[in-house]
Amino acid sequence: MEWAVRDVILKELQSYGLHEEWDSVGAHVTFEHSAATLIGQPVELVVRVTSVGDDKPTVDAEAVFRDKVGELGRGTHRRMIVNMPKIRKRLLARQEVLEGGG
């Protein structure tokens, strides 16, 4: 579910001309599994973006999984829109502190 929602968001970001410096990271997932299906059966995932944050770069989405018989589960997912070079810089600084260099 997380990757499917990410793919939807990335396509939208690209339509606004934002390039590979931008991505999204998962912030929260709620999922309820309501039925099982057989191994090898095709499963459809329907993703619908329900809101885009005005004050924070967030995207909320709903997802529904189903096979030919019916629904298998559903959930919600929140993702943060992030600038990857800034995230990498923060992570490198954190790594330096954790390794005793800062």
Secondary structure, DSSP 8 states (H G I E B T S, - for coil): -HHHHHHHHHHHHHHTT--TTEEEEEEEEEEEE-----TT---EEEEEEEEE-SSS-EEEEEEEEE-SS-EEEEEEEEEEEEEHHHHHHHHHHHHHHHTT--
